[in-house]
């Protein structure tokens, strides 16, 4: 086993896969409007966070990731593994005192930016190259790693070159381990199940910090943790779309807090990305994307336009929040019209539609074969009247005007349902969809805008088994 830099050929293959891995690493790193003062940026680090064991023991956060995937090795196969994560570096800001020395402040205002306290994300890597034989032998291979605590100071000067203050950056000690093992499976083909476990092994406990909240645990956590794995020879099997003969073995794999997909170019199977975000095989960065905007829940076009429209003061705050936030603002400001136009949409594939008529009728717009009987006949709705139809709830009739208590959550289709549990509402209509399912359109009793919603026909919808008829309407 070696824990050294990769060979040039391996490094080149990994460099291609890192384009997507970088998007995973910095997903949600700093959200629009890119300012530390924004509510969206006050609760950070949501993906792939491996906290110290003592912190996660009683909270809904994890101190490990467990990846299992299948591969078909050849003689002498070696496995190159790269663990990548962010390390939170805590930044404080100090200004020069009139009489000398420094004092910590909430902000340091400069002509081009406003520096504020912030947690910066520093990329860390743990690399290893192991032989498949060493993984199949005994308990496999364990690679411990440590990043020591430390502090850095950077002077900050004003537009005239005079010392205005300084930035202090503090690292906390971070400890972890990467555990690799493999087992050959029974069957007609030589298939190996690879297990890769990433652990936070920090001995820090909340009792060591008087204000031990999540903010105290994060500098000792692995953030956005994920793995890149590459084979010198042989191939990985897709965990999303495996061959028929391997489906049972894939289903038996345990993947906890991570999801492995084939990485690299389409058609290759020598790279695997185990990501805390669910991806498809061979994920790729859209060629139209001009650069990282860090807020992948937004559409790039809209995000770029909104960022360019920030006020000068807001841009100063963003540039002082983080170097990557400053780069996103600069990108939006400098984007030429032809690049912005490319973000409006793209055609990924075309097919030939000219030529002789096909022998068989084409399917309709829904992909269904043509038929003389339409899938939906508007005339069939003549017997339905939402204002007078009724539904049955626990053997009792519910119709427009009935009052009910909402008990959603059976299907967990909408996270906002949890905010509506136990609320009372008025049934406005009983609706039937084309599949025969009954829906109750309701307005909340305590909604001050109920009259407006009623006038516009904007209701909340529930099925009969998600409501209880109130006694005064029974």
SERO-239796 format. One line per 3 residues: number of its first residue (from 1); for each residue x negated, y negated, z of N, C-alpha, C. Coordinates in steps of 0.1 Angstrom, whole numbers. Atoms other than C-alpha are relative to their C-alpha. Layout:
REM SERO-239796
NUM = X/Y/Z/X/Y/Z/X/Y/Z | ...
REM end
This chain:
REM SERO-239796
1 = -8/12/0/0/0/0/-9/-12/0 | 7/13/-1/-11/-36/-6/10/-11/2 | -8/12/-2/3/-68/6/-8/-12/-5
4 = 8/10/7/-14/-91/-19/8/-7/-11 | -6/6/11/-6/-113/-48/3/10/-11 | -3/-9/11/10/-96/-78/-10/0/-11
7 = 7/0/12/-8/-85/-109/6/-10/-10 | -5/9/10/-4/-110/-138/13/5/-7 | -11/-5/8/20/-87/-157/13/0/9
10 = -11/0/-9/42/-83/-126/5/-14/3 | -4/14/-3/41/-120/-118/8/-6/-12 | -8/5/11/53/-128/-153/14/5/-1
13 = -14/-5/0/83/-105/-150/8/-6/11 | -7/6/-11/92/-119/-116/3/-15/-3 | -2/14/3/88/-155/-129/13/-2/-7
16 = -12/1/7/116/-149/-153/12/2/9 | -11/-3/-9/139/-135/-126/2/-11/10 | -1/10/-10/131/-163/-102/8/-12/-4
19 = -8/10/5/150/-187/-124/14/1/7 | -13/-2/-7/182/-172/-110/-2/1/15 | 2/-1/-15/167/-164/-76/-2/-13/6
22 = 1/14/-5/159/-201/-72/14/-6/3 | -14/5/-2/196/-209/-77/6/7/13 | -5/-7/-13/204/-183/-49/-7/-7/12
25 = 8/5/-11/176/-197/-27/6/-14/4 | -4/14/-3/190/-233/-29/15/-2/-2 | -14/2/1/227/-226/-33/6/-8/12
28 = -6/8/-11/245/-253/-12/-10/-6/8 | 10/6/-8/212/-267/0/3/-14/5 | -4/13/-3/224/-302/-1/12/-4/-9
31 = -12/2/8/259/-311/-13/3/-14/-3 | -5/14/4/273/-341/-31/9/-5/11 | 8/11/6/272/-369/-22/-15/-1/4
34 = 15/-1/-2/237/-358/-11/-5/-8/12 | 5/8/-11/236/-378/21/2/8/13 | -1/-7/-13/229/-365/56/12/-4/8
37 = -11/5/-8/257/-386/70/13/6/-5 | -12/-6/5/282/-368/48/5/12/8 | -5/-12/-8/305/-343/67/-4/13/-6
40 = 3/-12/7/298/-317/41/-15/5/3 | 14/-3/-3/261/-318/50/-4/1/14 | 3/-2/-14/264/-315/87/0/14/5
43 = 1/-14/-3/270/-278/88/-6/7/-12 | 7/-5/11/244/-263/66/-4/15/1 | 5/-13/0/228/-230/57/11/11/2
46 = -11/-9/-1/257/-207/49/-3/14/-6 | 1/-13/7/243/-179/27/-14/7/4 | 12/-7/-3/218/-152/37/-7/-4/12
49 = 6/5/-12/211/-166/71/-2/12/10 | 3/-11/-9/193/-140/93/-5/-7/13 | 3/7/-13/193/-154/129/-7/9/9
52 = 6/-8/-10/173/-143/159/10/10/6 | -9/-10/-5/188/-111/173/8/-4/12 | -6/4/-13/196/-127/207/11/-10/-3
55 = -10/9/4/216/-154/189/12/6/-7 | -11/-6/8/236/-132/166/7/11/7 | -6/-11/-7/244/-106/192/15/-2/4
58 = -14/3/-4/276/-123/204/7/-10/-10 | -6/9/9/283/-144/173/2/7/-14 | -2/-7/13/295/-136/138/-11/-4/-10
61 = 11/2/9/261/-140/123/-10/12/1 | 7/-13/1/236/-113/113/-15/-3/1 | 15/1/0/199/-107/120/-7/9/-10
64 = 6/-9/10/194/-82/91/8/0/-12 | -7/-3/13/202/-74/55/-5/14/-3 | 3/-14/3/204/-38/44/4/3/-15
67 = -2/-2/14/200/-30/7/-3/15/-4 | 2/-13/5/204/4/-9/3/0/-15 | -3/-1/15/201/10/-47/-7/13/-5
70 = 6/-12/6/192/39/-70/-9/-4/-12 | 10/2/11/163/42/-94/-4/14/-5 | 6/-11/7/148/67/-118/-15/-2/-2
73 = 15/3/1/110/67/-112/-6/10/-9 | 9/-9/8/83/82/-133/-12/3/9 | 12/-3/-7/50/97/-122/-9/-12/2
76 = 9/12/-3/28/71/-105/7/-13/1 | -8/13/-1/56/45/-102/-4/-8/13 | 2/8/-12/48/16/-79/12/-10/0
79 = -11/10/-2/73/-9/-65/-6/-13/5 | 4/14/-5/66/-46/-62/12/-6/6 | -11/6/-8/88/-64/-36/-4/-14/4
82 = 2/14/-4/91/-101/-30/12/-4/8 | -10/6/-9/111/-113/0/-1/-15/-1 | 0/14/2/121/-149/-5/10/-6/10
85 = -9/6/-9/137/-172/20/-4/-14/3 | 4/14/-4/138/-208/33/-2/0/15 | 3/3/-15/123/-219/66/4/-14/3
88 = -4/13/-3/140/-248/82/-11/-8/8 | 10/9/-6/116/-276/90/7/-12/5 | -7/11/-6/130/-301/114/-7/-13/-1
91 = 6/13/3/123/-337/105/6/-11/10 | -5/12/-8/125/-367/129/-7/-12/-6 | 5/12/6/119/-403/120/-4/-10/11
94 = 5/10/-10/98/-429/140/-4/-13/-7 | 4/13/5/92/-466/135/-11/-6/9 | 11/6/-7/62/-487/145/6/-10/11
97 = -4/9/-10/67/-505/178/-7/-14/-2 | 7/13/2/59/-543/178/-13/0/8 | 12/0/-8/34/-537/206/-10/11/-3
100 = 8/-11/3/19/-506/190/7/13/4 | -6/-13/-2/28/-469/190/12/2/-9 | -12/-3/8/59/-453/176/12/3/10
103 = -12/-4/-8/95/-447/188/9/6/-10 | -10/-8/8/121/-422/175/12/-9/-3 | -12/8/4/150/-439/156/9/9/-8
106 = -10/-7/8/182/-428/139/-2/-1/-15 | 3/2/14/170/-442/106/-11/-10/-2 | 11/9/3/141/-460/90/3/-6/-14
109 = -5/6/13/153/-484/62/-12/-6/-8 | 10/4/9/129/-489/33/7/-5/-13 | -6/6/12/135/-508/0/6/11/-9
112 = -4/-10/9/139/-476/-20/8/12/6 | -7/-11/-6/154/-452/5/2/-3/15 | -2/1/-15/167/-447/41/-3/13/5
115 = 4/-13/-6/149/-420/60/8/3/13 | -8/-4/-12/170/-401/86/-5/14/4 | 3/-14/-5/165/-369/107/7/10/-9
118 = -5/-10/9/171/-338/86/-8/13/1 | 6/-13/1/163/-301/82/-4/2/-14 | 5/-2/13/141/-296/52/-2/15/-2
121 = 2/-14/3/140/-261/35/-13/2/-7 | 13/-3/6/105/-248/28/0/15/-4 | 0/-13/6/102/-218/5/-11/9/6
124 = 10/-10/-5/85/-187/20/1/13/-8 | 0/-13/7/75/-154/4/-8/10/8 | 8/-12/-5/64/-120/16/0/10/-11
127 = 1/-8/12/50/-99/-12/-7/13/4 | 6/-13/-3/41/-62/-12/1/8/-12 | 0/-10/11/32/-35/-37/-3/13/6
130 = 1/-13/-6/38/1/-26/2/10/-11 | -3/-11/9/37/34/-43/13/7/4 | -12/-8/-3/68/55/-46/-2/11/9
133 = 4/-12/-8/50/84/-30/0/-4/15 | 1/5/-14/44/63/1/13/-2/6 | -14/2/-5/81/55/4/7/13/2
136 = -7/-13/-1/92/91/0/-6/8/11 | 7/-7/-11/67/102/27/4/-5/14 | -3/4/-14/80/101/62/10/-11/2
139 = -9/11/-3/96/69/75/-2/-12/-9 | 2/12/10/84/47/46/-10/-9/5 | 10/10/-2/66/15/50/6/-12/7
142 = -5/12/-7/71/-14/74/-11/-12/-1 | 9/12/3/56/-49/66/5/-11/10 | -3/11/-9/58/-73/96/-6/-13/-5
145 = 5/13/4/53/-110/91/3/-10/10 | -1/11/-9/49/-141/112/-3/-13/-6 | 4/14/4/50/-178/105/-1/-8/13
148 = 2/6/-13/35/-197/134/7/-14/1 | -5/13/-3/49/-229/150/-11/-10/-4 | 9/11/3/34/-262/141/7/-13/-2
151 = -5/13/1/38/-299/136/-8/-8/-10 | 7/8/9/29/-323/108/5/-15/1 | -4/14/-1/29/-361/107/-4/-6/-14
154 = 3/7/12/32/-383/76/3/-14/2 | -3/15/-1/28/-421/76/9/-5/-10 | -10/6/9/55/-442/60/-4/-15/-1
157 = 4/14/3/45/-475/44/11/-8/-7 | -10/8/6/67/-504/33/-5/-4/-14 | 3/4/13/66/-521/-1/-13/-8/-1
160 = 12/8/0/36/-542/9/-12/9/4 | 11/-9/-4/16/-512/20/-3/1/15 | 2/0/-14/19/-519/57/7/12/7
163 = -6/-12/-7/26/-490/81/14/-4/6 | -14/3/-5/64/-490/88/4/10/11 | -4/-11/-9/66/-457/107/-6/13/-4
166 = 5/-13/3/60/-420/104/12/10/0 | -10/-11/0/79/-388/97/-7/12/7 | 5/-11/-7/73/-359/121/8/13/-4
169 = -6/-13/4/80/-323/109/-4/11/9 | 3/-10/-10/82/-295/133/5/14/-5 | -3/-13/3/81/-258/126/1/8/13
172 = 0/-10/-11/92/-231/151/-5/13/-5 | 5/-13/4/77/-197/151/11/9/-5 | -10/-9/6/95/-172/129/-7/14/-2
175 = 6/-14/1/90/-134/130/10/8/-7 | -9/-8/7/104/-108/108/-7/13/-5 | 6/-12/5/99/-74/92/8/4/-13
178 = -6/-6/12/105/-58/58/-3/15/0 | 1/-14/-2/112/-21/60/5/7/-13 | -3/-7/13/111/1/28/-1/15/2
181 = 0/-15/0/119/38/25/8/5/-12 | -7/-6/12/132/61/-2/3/15/3 | -3/-14/-1/148/95/-5/5/5/-14
184 = -4/-5/12/151/117/-35/14/8/1 | -13/-6/-1/187/129/-42/1/13/-7 | -2/-12/7/199/163/-52/8/-2/-13
187 = -7/2/12/211/167/-87/-8/4/-12 | 7/-4/12/202/175/-123/-10/-10/-5 | 10/10/4/183/142/-127/-8/-4/12
190 = 8/5/-11/155/128/-106/4/-14/3 | -5/13/-4/171/99/-88/-4/-2/14 | 4/4/-14/158/81/-57/8/-11/5
193 = -8/10/-7/178/61/-33/-11/-9/8 | 9/9/-7/157/31/-22/7/-8/10 | -6/8/-11/164/14/11/-10/-11/4
196 = 8/11/-4/151/-21/19/8/-8/11 | -6/7/-11/159/-37/52/-9/-12/4 | 7/12/-5/150/-73/61/5/-4/13
199 = -5/3/-14/151/-82/98/-7/-12/5 | 6/10/-8/146/-112/119/-4/6/14 | 5/-7/-12/125/-99/148/-4/-10/11
202 = 4/10/-10/122/-131/168/5/4/14 | -4/-3/-14/122/-127/206/6/-12/7 | -6/12/-6/136/-162/211/14/3/5
205 = -13/-2/-6/167/-163/233/6/-14/2 | -6/13/-3/193/-191/237/-4/-6/14 | 3/5/-14/183/-193/274/-13/-8/0
208 = 13/8/0/149/-208/263/2/-14/-5 | -3/13/5/166/-239/249/12/-5/7 | -11/5/-8/188/-261/271/12/-3/-9
211 = -11/3/9/209/-272/240/1/10/-11 | 1/-11/9/209/-238/224/13/2/-8 | -11/-3/10/235/-241/196/-6/6/-12
214 = 5/-5/12/232/-230/161/-12/-8/-6 | 11/8/4/209/-259/154/-14/4/6 | 12/-5/-6/184/-244/178/-5/13/-6
217 = 3/-13/6/186/-210/161/-5/-1/-14 | 3/1/15/182/-222/125/-15/-1/-3 | 14/0/3/145/-231/127/-7/13/2
220 = 6/-14/-2/138/-195/138/7/10/-8 | -8/-9/8/160/-180/111/-6/1/-14 | 3/-1/14/154/-167/76/13/-5/-7
223 = -11/6/6/177/-188/54/0/3/-15 | -2/-4/14/191/-177/20/-9/11/-4 | 9/-11/2/171/-145/23/5/9/-11
226 = -3/-9/10/170/-123/-7/-13/8/-5 | 11/-8/4/148/-97/-24/-1/1/-15 | 2/-3/13/133/-93/-58/-9/13/0
229 = 7/-13/0/121/-57/-66/-2/4/-15 | 3/-4/13/103/-45/-97/-8/13/-1 | 6/-13/2/92/-11/-110/-11/-1/-10
232 = 11/-1/10/59/-5/-128/4/9/-12 | -6/-9/10/76/24/-147/13/5/5 | -13/-4/-4/110/38/-146/11/-11/0
235 = -11/9/1/143/20/-142/10/1/12 | -11/1/-9/170/9/-117/13/4/-7 | -14/-2/5/206/20/-121/9/-12/4
238 = -9/11/-3/233/-6/-122/9/4/12 | -9/-2/-11/252/-8/-89/14/-5/-3 | -13/5/4/280/-26/-106/7/9/-10
241 = -5/-9/11/285/-4/-137/-9/12/-2 | 9/-11/1/266/28/-131/5/10/-10 | -5/-11/9/267/58/-155/9/9/8
244 = -10/-8/-6/295/82/-149/-6/10/10 | 5/-11/-8/272/109/-134/-6/-6/13 | 6/6/-12/258/84/-108/10/-7/9
247 = -10/8/-7/291/68/-96/1/5/15 | -2/-4/-14/294/90/-65/-12/-4/8 | 12/3/-7/258/84/-55/-1/-15/3
250 = 0/15/-2/262/46/-60/10/-3/11 | -10/2/-10/294/47/-39/-5/3/14 | 5/-4/-13/275/63/-11/-11/-9/6
253 = 10/9/-5/249/35/-9/6/-10/9 | -5/9/-10/252/11/20/-7/-14/-2 | 6/13/2/247/-26/13/7/-9/9
256 = -5/9/-10/252/-49/42/-6/-14/-1 | 3/14/0/252/-87/39/-9/-3/-12 | 8/2/12/236/-84/4/6/8/-11
259 = -5/-7/12/244/-72/-31/-10/1/-11 | 11/-2/10/219/-57/-56/6/0/-14 | -4/0/14/222/-64/-93/-13/0/-8
262 = 11/0/9/200/-58/-123/-4/-14/-4 | 5/14/3/178/-89/-130/-8/0/-13 | 8/0/12/158/-101/-159/9/0/-13
265 = -7/1/13/167/-100/-196/10/12/-1 | -10/-11/3/198/-80/-208/-7/11/-7 | 6/-11/7/187/-45/-218/-12/5/8
268 = 10/-5/-8/160/-42/-192/5/4/14 | -5/-5/-12/164/-23/-160/-12/2/10 | 12/-2/-9/130/-26/-142/0/-10/11
271 = 0/10/-10/140/-56/-120/14/1/7 | -13/1/-8/166/-58/-92/-1/-12/9 | -2/12/-9/178/-89/-73/10/4/10
274 = -10/-3/-11/194/-82/-39/3/-14/6 | -3/14/-3/213/-114/-33/11/0/11 | -11/2/-9/235/-127/-4/13/-5/-7
277 = -11/5/8/258/-140/-31/4/11/-11 | -4/-10/10/278/-116/-53/-2/-5/-14 | 3/3/14/265/-117/-89/3/11/-9
280 = -1/-10/9/269/-98/-120/-14/5/-5 | 13/-5/6/241/-77/-137/-5/-11/-9 | 8/9/9/215/-98/-155/6/-15/1
283 = -5/14/-1/227/-132/-142/-10/-9/-6 | 8/10/7/213/-162/-161/4/-14/3 | -3/14/-1/211/-199/-158/5/-5/-13
286 = -6/5/13/233/-216/-184/-11/-9/-7 | 10/8/7/210/-231/-211/3/-15/0 | -4/14/0/230/-263/-210/-4/-8/13
289 = 3/6/-13/221/-269/-173/-13/-8/-1 | 12/9/1/196/-299/-172/-9/1/12 | 8/-1/-12/184/-291/-137/8/3/12
292 = -7/-4/-12/193/-282/-102/8/-11/6 | -8/9/-7/222/-300/-86/4/5/14 | -1/-5/-13/224/-277/-56/14/2/5
295 = -14/-1/-4/262/-278/-54/8/9/-10 | -5/-8/11/273/-248/-75/15/2/1 | -15/-1/0/309/-250/-64/6/-11/-8
298 = -5/10/9/312/-280/-86/-3/2/-14 | 3/-1/14/313/-283/-124/-12/-10/-2 | 12/9/2/279/-298/-135/4/-13/-6
301 = -4/12/7/296/-323/-158/6/-10/10 | -7/9/-10/318/-337/-130/-10/-5/10 | 10/3/-10/290/-336/-105/-10/-10/-4
304 = 9/10/5/266/-355/-127/6/-13/-1 | -7/13/2/292/-382/-135/2/-6/14 | -3/5/-13/301/-386/-98/-13/-5/6
307 = 12/4/-6/265/-387/-87/-5/-13/-7 | 5/13/6/256/-414/-113/9/-12/4 | -9/11/-4/286/-434/-100/-2/-4/14
310 = 2/4/-14/273/-436/-64/-5/-14/0 | 5/14/-1/266/-471/-52/-15/0/3 | 14/1/-2/230/-483/-49/-4/4/15
313 = 3/-4/-14/232/-480/-11/1/15/3 | -2/-14/-1/245/-445/-13/-12/8/-6 | 11/-7/6/217/-435/-36/-13/-2/8
316 = 12/2/-9/191/-450/-12/1/10/12 | -2/-10/-11/206/-428/16/-3/14/-5 | 3/-13/6/205/-398/-7/-15/3/-2
319 = 14/-2/3/169/-404/-17/-8/2/13 | 7/-1/-13/159/-407/20/4/13/7 | -4/-13/-6/178/-375/29/-9/11/-3
322 = 8/-12/4/158/-350/10/-6/-3/-14 | 6/2/13/134/-349/-19/8/6/-11 | -8/-6/10/157/-325/-38/13/-8/-2
325 = -11/8/2/186/-348/-32/-4/-12/-9 | 5/11/8/165/-377/-46/-1/5/-15 | 2/-5/14/157/-355/-77/14/2/-7
328 = -13/-1/6/194/-348/-82/6/-13/-4 | -4/13/3/202/-385/-81/-7/-5/-13 | 8/5/11/174/-393/-105/4/7/-13
331 = -4/-8/12/185/-365/-129/13/-6/-5 | -13/5/5/221/-379/-130/-2/-14/-6 | 2/13/5/208/-414/-136/-7/0/-14
334 = 8/0/12/184/-404/-164/5/9/-11 | -5/-10/9/206/-379/-182/5/-7/-13 | -5/7/13/210/-390/-219/13/5/-4
337 = -14/-4/4/245/-389/-235/0/14/-6 | 0/-13/7/236/-359/-257/-1/12/10 | 2/-11/-10/226/-338/-226/13/1/8
340 = -12/0/-8/257/-349/-207/12/7/-9 | -11/-5/8/279/-340/-237/-1/16/-1 | 1/-15/0/265/-304/-237/7/6/12
343 = -6/-5/-12/279/-300/-202/15/1/-1 | -14/0/1/314/-305/-214/6/14/-4 | -5/-13/3/317/-269/-226/-9/7/-10
346 = 9/-8/9/300/-241/-246/7/12/-5 | -5/-12/6/310/-213/-269/-11/11/2 | 10/-11/-3/292/-181/-257/0/11/-11
349 = 0/-11/10/303/-158/-285/11/-3/-11 | -9/1/11/321/-158/-319/2/13/-7 | -3/-12/7/338/-131/-339/6/-4/-14
352 = -6/2/13/348/-129/-376/15/2/0 | -14/-1/1/384/-137/-382/6/-1/-14 | -4/0/13/385/-140/-419/-2/13/-7
355 = 0/-13/6/388/-112/-444/13/6/-2 | -13/-7/3/415/-87/-454/8/2/13 | -8/-3/-12/444/-82/-431/-2/14/6
358 = 2/-13/-6/440/-54/-406/11/10/-3 | -10/-10/2/458/-21/-411/11/0/11 | -10/0/-11/475/-23/-377/2/-14/5
361 = -2/14/-5/491/-54/-362/-9/-3/12 | 9/5/-11/469/-74/-339/8/-1/13 | -7/2/-13/477/-75/-302/3/-14/2
364 = -4/14/-2/494/-105/-289/-10/-7/9 | 10/8/-7/478/-133/-269/-3/6/14 | 3/-6/-13/480/-112/-237/-7/13/-2
367 = 7/-13/2/462/-82/-253/10/12/-1 | -10/-11/1/495/-62/-255/3/4/-14 | -3/-3/14/504/-42/-286/14/-6/-4
370 = -13/6/5/532/-57/-307/11/10/2 | -12/-8/-2/567/-44/-301/12/-8/-4 | -12/7/4/602/-52/-313/7/-6/13
373 = -6/5/-13/612/-57/-276/-10/-9/7 | 9/10/-7/597/-89/-261/-2/4/15 | 3/-4/-14/579/-84/-228/9/-8/10
376 = -8/8/-9/601/-112/-214/11/-7/-9 | -11/5/8/635/-122/-227/7/-12/8 | -6/12/-7/646/-158/-217/14/2/3
379 = -14/-1/-2/682/-148/-221/3/9/13 | -3/-8/-11/678/-123/-193/0/-7/13 | 0/8/-12/674/-151/-168/14/-6/3
382 = -13/6/-2/711/-161/-172/6/4/13 | -6/-5/-12/720/-140/-142/-6/-5/13 | 7/4/-12/696/-157/-118/3/-15/2
385 = -3/14/-4/703/-189/-99/-8/-2/13 | 8/2/-12/675/-199/-74/8/-7/11 | -7/7/-11/699/-222/-55/11/8/7
388 = -11/-8/-6/725/-195/-49/-4/15/2 | 4/-14/-2/705/-162/-50/-4/2/15 | 4/-3/-13/696/-145/-18/-10/12/1
391 = 9/-12/-2/670/-120/-4/4/5/14 | -3/-7/-12/672/-96/25/-13/1/9 | 11/0/-10/649/-100/56/5/7/12
394 = -4/-8/-12/652/-73/83/15/2/0 | -14/-4/1/687/-64/70/9/-12/0 | -8/12/-1/699/-100/71/-2/-9/-13
397 = 1/8/12/706/-124/42/-7/-13/2 | 7/13/0/683/-153/35/3/-7/-14 | -3/8/13/693/-180/9/-5/-14/2
400 = 3/14/-1/687/-216/2/7/-6/12 | -6/6/-12/693/-236/34/-4/8/13 | 3/-8/-12/682/-207/57/-13/-6/6
403 = 12/4/-7/656/-215/83/-8/12/5 | 8/-12/-2/627/-191/88/-13/-4/8 | 13/2/-6/595/-187/108/-10/7/-9
406 = 10/-5/10/564/-181/86/-10/9/8 | 10/-10/-6/543/-150/94/-9/6/-11 | 8/-5/11/519/-148/65/-13/7/5
409 = 12/-6/-4/487/-129/64/-1/15/-4 | 0/-14/3/498/-94/53/-9/3/-12 | 8/-3/12/480/-98/20/-13/-8/-1
412 = 13/8/-2/453/-123/30/-4/-6/-14 | 2/5/13/457/-140/-4/-4/-15/0 | 3/15/-1/452/-176/8/-5/-3/14
415 = 5/3/-13/430/-187/36/8/-10/8 | -9/10/-7/454/-216/44/12/6/6 | -11/-6/-7/480/-191/54/-2/0/15
418 = 3/-1/-15/463/-189/88/5/-13/7 | -5/13/-6/473/-226/94/15/-1/1 | -14/1/1/509/-218/87/7/10/9
421 = -6/-10/-8/514/-189/110/8/-6/12 | -8/4/-11/543/-195/134/8/-13/-3 | -7/12/4/555/-227/116/14/3/-5
424 = -14/-2/5/592/-231/109/2/-7/-13 | -2/6/13/605/-239/75/14/2/-5 | -13/-1/7/636/-243/53/-2/6/-13
427 = 0/-6/13/643/-221/24/7/-9/-10 | -6/9/10/648/-242/-7/6/8/-12 | -5/-8/11/653/-215/-33/-5/15/1
430 = 4/-14/1/651/-177/-39/-3/3/-14 | 4/-2/14/631/-169/-70/-4/14/-3 | 3/-14/5/626/-137/-90/-10/-2/-12
433 = 9/1/11/595/-133/-112/3/11/-10 | -3/-9/11/593/-112/-144/-3/14/5 | 3/-14/-5/579/-82/-124/11/5/10
436 = -10/-4/-10/610/-82/-101/-3/-3/14 | 4/4/-13/592/-96/-71/8/-12/4 | -8/11/-5/612/-119/-49/-9/-10/8
439 = 7/10/-7/597/-152/-36/9/-10/6 | -7/10/-7/610/-177/-11/-7/-13/-1 | 6/14/1/603/-214/-19/4/-7/13
442 = -3/7/-13/601/-233/14/-7/-13/2 | 7/13/-5/593/-267/29/-1/1/15 | 2/0/-14/579/-271/64/9/-9/7
445 = -9/9/-8/602/-285/91/-7/-13/4 | 7/12/-5/575/-308/104/-8/-7/-10 | 7/6/11/562/-319/70/7/-14/-3
448 = -6/13/2/568/-357/68/2/-3/-15 | -1/2/14/565/-354/30/10/10/-6 | -9/-11/5/592/-326/27/9/-6/-11
451 = -9/5/9/616/-349/9/-6/-2/-14 | 7/2/12/590/-358/-17/-3/13/-7 | 3/-13/6/580/-322/-22/13/7/-6
454 = -13/-6/5/617/-312/-26/4/-7/-13 | -3/7/12/622/-339/-52/-9/4/-11 | 10/-4/10/591/-328/-71/0/15/-3
457 = 0/-15/1/598/-291/-67/-14/6/3 | 13/-5/-5/564/-286/-50/2/7/13 | -3/-8/-12/570/-258/-25/-11/9/4
460 = 9/-11/-4/551/-232/-5/8/13/-3 | -7/-13/4/559/-196/-15/-4/11/8 | 3/-12/-8/562/-165/6/10/11/-5
463 = -9/-12/3/576/-130/1/9/3/12 | -9/-2/-12/605/-118/23/-7/6/12 | 6/-7/-11/582/-96/44/-10/-9/7
466 = 9/9/-7/562/-127/54/7/-11/8 | -8/10/-8/590/-146/71/9/8/10 | -10/-5/-9/614/-140/100/11/-10/1
469 = -12/9/0/649/-154/99/2/-5/15 | -2/5/-14/655/-177/129/14/4/5 | -13/-5/-6/683/-167/153/12/-9/-4
472 = -11/9/3/704/-198/146/5/1/-14 | -5/-3/13/706/-187/110/3/14/-3 | -3/-15/2/711/-150/116/15/2/-3
REM end
